[in-house]
Amino acid sequence: MRILDKNDIQNNFDFDKAVEAIRMAYISASTDNASIAPVGHLSFPDNNGDCHIKSGHIKGDDFFVIKIATGFYDNPSLGRPSSNGVMVVFSATSGEPVALLKDEGWLTDMRTGIGGAITTIELAPNNAKNVLLIGTGLQCRFQAECLSRLSPDIYQYSVWGRSLRNAKKACEDLSSKGLEIKPATDLEEGVKKADIIITTTPSTEHIVRNSWVSASTHITSIGADSLGKQELDTDLLHRADLLVSDLNSQSLDHGEFQSIKETRSALRPIEIGNIFNKTEGGRLSEESVTIADLTGIAPQDIAISGTVLL
């Protein structure tokens, strides 16, 4: 069995290859070409943390993947990263373990960043310019960096966080990579000005209010990935012209859309894989409010694992 550490993985990683692999992973999940197990979840409320276990197989692939990912959100104050984890790759023909990817959560963060970026680009208004990132952790950085790599010189970025100091630090880190970015000091004002909003927090109550969001806005919600998490006003979800998920069964069960599972059951979200596959339409008009809820799906983990093994 091969054992790759984080340095090995980063040295083997091909961004462009991963982008296409993750796009195809979304399509596989929405066209019944993937076997996806229910998500395992452990909560550690006393330590502001959680653990997710995801596994799956894309039909025709030589391997399947089991991923364990943790998020302990007070870690940065202790000088530790908030995310960690490993992926184990098995042969789909013999069941033997093929590789242990000791990525320390980096592959999960990168596949989440890429998934958010390609979804945002697909659903954003054509004339979108201002991007507001809500949250100042690792995923704020991955979302901004991946979006800027795929759409260079198009967007202007701002970051809001409960801690202005953390928002400034995120801006410093991203500015060093060539982004035009600044901290947002007023959340309401930032939301009203934004054409694209990307939420990346572990919040358990809504941060973005319906009354703040203008027409012609796209929102990509990343943070809500377990029961009780919520970043968006429920009224905003009801107002939206288009709801998009990475996988409806996950999004309605423990994602951002869990709060409308019963009340808006007649209008189910469209899965992003079907939009990429062109079997369903995306944005209805430039004036639409669109919301994508990305809970993270096993085919993404399979796809990004394959890019560092081959």
C-alpha positions as CSV (number, residue, x, y, z in Angstrom):
1,M,0.0,0.0,0.0
2,R,1.3,3.4,-0.9
3,I,1.5,6.0,1.8
4,L,1.5,9.7,0.7
5,D,1.9,12.6,3.1
6,K,0.7,16.1,2.5
7,N,3.9,17.1,0.7
8,D,3.7,14.2,-1.7
9,I,0.1,15.0,-2.4
10,Q,0.7,18.7,-3.1
11,N,3.7,17.8,-5.3
12,N,1.5,15.4,-7.3
13,F,-1.5,17.7,-7.5
14,D,-2.6,19.1,-10.9
15,F,-5.2,21.9,-10.4
16,D,-6.6,21.8,-14.0
17,K,-7.0,18.1,-13.9
18,A,-8.8,18.2,-10.6
19,V,-11.2,20.9,-11.8
20,E,-12.4,18.6,-14.6
21,A,-12.5,15.5,-12.4
22,I,-14.6,17.3,-9.8
23,R,-17.0,18.6,-12.5
24,M,-17.4,15.0,-13.7
25,A,-17.8,13.8,-10.1
26,Y,-20.9,16.0,-9.7
27,I,-22.3,14.6,-12.9
28,S,-21.7,11.1,-11.8
29,A,-23.6,11.7,-8.5
30,S,-26.6,13.1,-10.3
31,T,-26.8,10.5,-13.1
32,D,-26.8,7.4,-10.8
33,N,-23.2,6.6,-11.9
34,A,-21.9,6.7,-8.3
35,S,-22.6,4.6,-5.2
36,I,-22.6,6.9,-2.2
37,A,-23.0,5.7,1.3
38,P,-24.8,7.8,3.9
39,V,-22.6,10.3,5.6
40,G,-21.3,9.4,9.1
41,H,-21.2,12.3,11.6
42,L,-19.7,12.7,15.0
43,S,-20.3,16.0,17.0
44,F,-18.0,17.3,19.7
45,P,-19.9,20.3,21.0
46,D,-17.6,20.8,24.0
47,N,-14.7,21.4,21.7
48,N,-16.6,23.1,18.9
49,G,-15.7,20.3,16.5
50,D,-17.2,17.6,14.2
51,C,-16.1,14.6,12.2
52,H,-17.5,13.5,8.9
53,I,-17.0,10.0,7.3
54,K,-17.8,9.9,3.6
55,S,-17.4,7.0,1.2
56,G,-18.3,6.0,-2.3
57,H,-17.5,4.5,-5.7
58,I,-17.9,5.9,-9.2
59,K,-19.0,3.2,-11.6
60,G,-16.1,2.0,-13.8
61,D,-13.3,3.3,-11.5
62,D,-10.6,0.9,-10.3
63,F,-10.9,2.1,-6.7
64,F,-13.2,3.4,-4.1
65,V,-12.5,5.9,-1.3
66,I,-13.3,6.2,2.4
67,K,-12.6,9.7,3.8
68,I,-12.4,10.8,7.4
69,A,-12.4,14.6,7.8
70,T,-12.5,16.7,11.0
71,G,-13.3,20.3,11.7
72,F,-12.4,21.7,15.1
73,Y,-13.1,25.4,14.7
74,D,-11.3,26.8,17.8
75,N,-8.0,25.3,16.6
76,P,-6.7,28.5,14.9
77,S,-6.7,30.3,18.3
78,L,-4.3,27.5,19.5
79,G,-2.1,27.7,16.4
80,R,-3.5,24.6,14.8
81,P,-5.4,24.2,11.5
82,S,-9.2,23.9,11.8
83,S,-9.4,20.9,9.4
84,N,-7.6,17.6,9.3
85,G,-8.2,14.0,8.1
86,V,-7.1,11.1,5.9
87,M,-8.4,9.3,2.8
88,V,-8.0,5.5,2.3
89,V,-8.2,4.2,-1.3
90,F,-9.2,0.6,-1.9
91,S,-9.2,-1.6,-5.0
92,A,-12.8,-1.9,-6.4
93,T,-11.9,-5.4,-7.8
94,S,-10.2,-7.0,-4.8
95,G,-11.1,-4.8,-1.9
96,E,-7.4,-4.4,-1.0
97,P,-6.2,-1.1,0.4
98,V,-4.2,0.7,-2.3
99,A,-3.1,3.9,-0.7
100,L,-3.3,6.0,2.5
101,L,-3.5,9.7,1.8
102,K,-2.3,11.5,4.9
103,D,-3.4,14.9,3.5
104,E,-4.2,16.5,6.8
105,G,-7.5,17.7,5.3
106,W,-5.8,19.5,2.4
107,L,-7.6,17.4,-0.3
108,T,-11.0,18.0,1.3
109,D,-10.3,21.7,1.5
110,M,-9.1,21.9,-2.1
111,R,-12.0,19.8,-3.5
112,T,-14.4,22.0,-1.6
113,G,-12.7,25.1,-3.0
114,I,-12.8,23.8,-6.5
115,G,-16.4,22.6,-6.2
116,G,-17.5,26.0,-4.9
117,A,-15.7,27.9,-7.6
118,I,-17.1,25.9,-10.5
119,T,-20.6,26.1,-9.1
120,T,-20.3,29.9,-8.5
121,I,-19.0,30.5,-12.0
122,E,-21.9,28.4,-13.4
123,L,-24.6,30.2,-11.5
124,A,-23.4,33.8,-11.0
125,P,-24.9,36.7,-13.1
126,N,-22.9,37.5,-16.2
127,N,-22.2,41.0,-15.0
128,A,-21.1,39.9,-11.5
129,K,-18.1,41.8,-10.1
130,N,-18.2,42.1,-6.3
131,V,-17.6,38.9,-4.3
132,L,-18.2,38.9,-0.5
133,L,-16.7,36.0,1.5
134,I,-18.2,35.4,4.9
135,G,-15.9,33.7,7.3
136,T,-12.2,34.0,7.7
137,G,-10.9,30.4,8.0
138,L,-9.2,28.0,5.6
139,Q,-12.2,27.7,3.3
140,C,-12.5,31.4,2.8
141,R,-8.9,31.2,1.4
142,F,-9.6,28.1,-0.7
143,Q,-12.8,29.5,-2.2
144,A,-11.2,32.8,-3.1
145,E,-8.0,31.3,-4.5
146,C,-9.9,28.7,-6.6
147,L,-12.4,31.2,-7.9
148,S,-9.6,33.7,-8.8
149,R,-7.6,30.9,-10.6
150,L,-10.6,30.0,-12.7
151,S,-11.8,33.6,-13.3
152,P,-8.7,35.8,-13.2
153,D,-9.1,39.6,-13.3
154,I,-12.9,39.4,-13.2
155,Y,-13.9,39.8,-9.6
156,Q,-13.2,42.1,-6.7
157,Y,-13.2,40.5,-3.3
158,S,-14.0,41.4,0.3
159,V,-14.0,39.4,3.5
160,W,-16.2,39.7,6.5
161,G,-15.7,38.0,9.8
162,R,-16.8,38.4,13.4
163,S,-13.2,39.3,14.1
164,L,-12.0,42.3,12.0
165,R,-8.4,41.2,12.8
166,N,-9.0,37.8,11.3
167,A,-10.7,39.3,8.3
168,K,-7.6,41.5,7.8
169,K,-5.3,38.5,8.1
170,A,-7.3,36.6,5.5
171,C,-7.0,39.6,3.2
172,E,-3.2,39.8,3.8
173,D,-2.8,36.1,2.9
174,L,-4.9,36.3,-0.2
175,S,-3.4,39.6,-1.3
176,S,0.0,38.0,-1.2
177,K,-1.3,35.6,-3.9
178,G,-2.4,38.5,-6.2
179,L,-6.0,39.0,-5.3
180,E,-7.6,42.4,-5.1
181,I,-9.2,42.0,-1.7
182,K,-10.2,44.1,1.3
183,P,-11.9,43.5,4.7
184,A,-15.6,44.4,5.0
185,T,-16.4,46.1,8.2
186,D,-20.2,46.2,7.9
187,L,-21.9,42.9,7.0
188,E,-25.3,44.3,5.9
189,E,-23.6,46.9,3.6
190,G,-21.3,44.2,2.2
191,V,-24.2,41.8,1.5
192,K,-26.2,44.6,-0.2
193,K,-23.3,45.5,-2.5
194,A,-22.3,41.9,-3.4
195,D,-23.1,40.2,-6.6
196,I,-21.7,36.9,-5.3
197,I,-21.8,35.8,-1.7
198,I,-19.8,32.8,-0.4
199,T,-20.5,31.7,3.1
200,T,-17.8,29.5,4.8
201,T,-18.7,29.4,8.5
202,P,-19.8,26.6,11.0
203,S,-22.6,28.9,12.2
204,T,-25.7,27.4,13.8
205,E,-27.9,30.4,13.2
206,H,-28.4,32.5,10.0
207,I,-25.8,35.2,9.2
208,V,-27.2,36.5,5.9
209,R,-30.7,38.1,6.2
210,N,-33.2,38.0,3.4
211,S,-33.8,41.8,3.5
212,W,-30.1,42.5,2.8
213,V,-29.8,40.4,-0.4
214,S,-30.4,42.3,-3.7
215,A,-31.8,41.0,-6.9
216,S,-29.2,39.6,-9.3
217,T,-27.3,37.9,-6.5
218,H,-25.8,34.4,-6.4
219,I,-25.0,32.7,-3.0
220,T,-22.8,29.7,-2.6
221,S,-23.2,28.2,0.9
222,I,-20.4,26.0,2.0
223,G,-20.6,25.8,5.8
224,A,-23.8,24.0,6.7
225,D,-22.8,20.3,6.5
226,S,-24.4,18.8,9.5
227,L,-27.6,18.9,11.5
228,G,-28.2,22.3,13.2
229,K,-25.9,24.3,11.0
230,Q,-27.4,27.3,9.2
231,E,-25.9,30.4,7.4
232,L,-28.8,31.8,5.5
233,D,-32.1,33.3,6.6
234,T,-34.9,30.7,5.9
235,D,-37.0,33.5,4.3
236,L,-34.2,33.9,1.8
237,L,-34.4,30.3,0.9
238,H,-38.1,30.6,0.2
239,R,-37.5,33.8,-1.8
240,A,-34.8,32.3,-4.1
241,D,-35.7,31.8,-7.7
242,L,-33.4,28.8,-8.0
243,L,-32.0,26.4,-5.3
244,V,-29.1,24.1,-6.3
245,S,-27.5,21.4,-4.3
246,D,-24.6,19.0,-4.8
247,L,-26.8,16.1,-3.7
248,N,-30.4,16.6,-2.7
249,S,-30.5,13.8,-0.2
250,Q,-27.6,15.4,1.8
251,S,-28.6,19.0,1.4
252,L,-32.2,18.5,2.6
253,D,-31.1,16.2,5.4
254,H,-28.2,18.1,6.9
255,G,-27.2,20.9,4.6
256,E,-28.3,24.5,4.3
257,F,-31.7,23.4,2.9
258,Q,-32.6,21.3,6.0
259,S,-34.7,24.2,7.3
260,I,-37.0,24.0,4.3
261,K,-37.2,20.2,3.9
262,E,-40.9,20.2,4.8
263,T,-42.1,23.6,3.9
264,R,-40.7,23.7,0.3
265,S,-40.8,20.0,-0.5
266,A,-42.9,20.6,-3.6
267,L,-40.0,22.5,-5.2
268,R,-36.9,20.4,-4.8
269,P,-33.5,21.8,-5.5
270,I,-31.8,21.1,-8.8
271,E,-28.5,19.2,-8.5
272,I,-25.5,20.9,-9.9
273,G,-24.4,17.8,-11.7
274,N,-27.6,18.0,-13.8
275,I,-26.8,21.6,-14.7
276,F,-23.3,20.7,-15.7
277,N,-24.7,17.8,-17.7
278,K,-27.2,20.2,-19.3
279,T,-30.2,18.1,-18.4
280,E,-31.5,20.9,-16.3
281,G,-31.3,24.7,-16.6
282,G,-29.4,27.0,-14.3
283,R,-29.9,30.7,-13.7
284,L,-33.3,31.9,-15.0
285,S,-32.4,35.5,-15.6
286,E,-29.9,38.2,-14.6
287,E,-32.3,39.4,-12.0
288,S,-32.7,36.0,-10.3
289,V,-31.5,35.2,-6.8
290,T,-29.8,31.8,-6.9
291,I,-28.5,29.8,-4.0
292,A,-26.2,26.7,-4.1
293,D,-25.8,24.5,-1.1
294,L,-22.7,22.4,-1.2
295,T,-22.4,19.8,1.6
296,G,-19.5,17.9,0.0
297,I,-20.0,14.6,-1.6
298,A,-17.9,11.4,-1.8
299,P,-17.4,11.5,-5.6
300,Q,-15.4,14.7,-5.1
301,D,-13.1,12.8,-2.7
302,I,-12.8,10.0,-5.2
303,A,-12.1,12.4,-8.0
304,I,-9.4,14.4,-6.3
305,S,-7.8,11.2,-4.9
306,G,-7.4,9.9,-8.4
307,T,-5.6,13.1,-9.5
308,V,-2.7,12.5,-7.1
309,L,-2.5,8.7,-7.5
310,L,-2.3,8.4,-11.3
